[in-house]
Amino acid sequence: MNFHKKPVTYVGEVGLKVMDLKRMKQFYQEIIGFDVISEEQNYVELGSGGKVLVKLEAVEGVTSKQGRYAGLYHFAILLPTREDLGKILVHLHQQGIQLGSSDHLVSEALYLSDPEGNGIEIYRDREPEQWNWSNDEVSMTVDPIDAQGLVEAAQSSSEPWKGMPETTVMGHIHLHVSNLVEARDFYVEALGFEVVSSLGGQALFLADQKYHHHIGMNVWNGAGIPALPEKEAGLHYYTLIMDEEKRKELGKKLQTMGTEIVERDNYWEVKDPSGNAIRLLV
């Protein structure tokens, strides 16, 4: 099962408002290993295999985050193999990047931040047959990662790290929200995701077609936090890719719920109840 291809609804790219475009571009190229897909004076689109996964936008007058807001907790880059995760682990270590890590049972993950404090996860999935489901919830934990095993997997390859593999995708996004119940209702009722895991009133994980999660959300920044101000750096938007029929269906549900839909040439933009902007693409 490919959880990042239609007919599954999945996250395509993440747009970030940035303060220092040059520095951020350098980080995403040299440290993360993305290619530049396209570039103008005020933005850079980066990704792999010709796909845009992250768009950095220099917004005039943007300043660093000063308070606790809704927005990005992290976005998660999904690598095709364990060997690839081992290679980037070695590369990040050689670059002196501070890392967190976790074995989530469904996946193995590394955590870091970009120079402007945006959270990044880089992970690989275990085979879906190895995931444990009970009552429609998937088992996920925060166990220590087998770093030695990852390094050995990297060493077993004859090829050194050469940047992001072509088949890398945006695996999921994890958001800070202001109200978990409102966010759940919006993503489930309006956007058609289902809850696949929950952490006792603190965090929820949602997916389409039984992935372990396409969207995570938490209230760890505090309940009732405001939306990220327009002139503060951080999450600008993220995209959800779906088929035409599904988007039409969601459009009707969103209108029924009184959600404003801004229709652009190639996407519809809506905001979740916490003010996070989502672009619906076909």
MOHUFEN-V508881 format. One record per run of one state. SS is the DSSP state (H for helix, E for strand, C for the rest). FROM is the first residue (numbers start at 0). LEN is the number of residues. If there is no record, write none. Layout:
ss: <SS,SS>
from: <FROM,FROM>
len: <LEN,LEN>
This chain:
ss: <C,E,C,H,C,E,C,E,C,E,C,E,C,E,C,E,C,H,C,E,C,E,C,E,C,H,C,E,C,E,C,E,C,H,C,E,C,H,C,E,C,E,C,E,C,E,C,E,C,E,C,H,C,E,C,E,C,E,C>
from: <0,9,18,20,31,34,40,42,48,50,58,62,63,68,69,70,79,81,94,99,103,106,113,118,125,127,130,132,134,136,138,142,143,146,155,168,176,179,190,193,199,202,207,214,218,225,226,231,232,233,241,243,256,261,263,267,271,276,281>
len: <9,9,2,11,3,6,2,6,2,8,4,1,5,1,1,9,2,13,5,4,3,7,5,7,2,3,2,2,2,2,4,1,3,9,13,8,3,11,3,6,3,5,7,4,7,1,5,1,1,8,2,13,5,2,4,4,5,5,1>
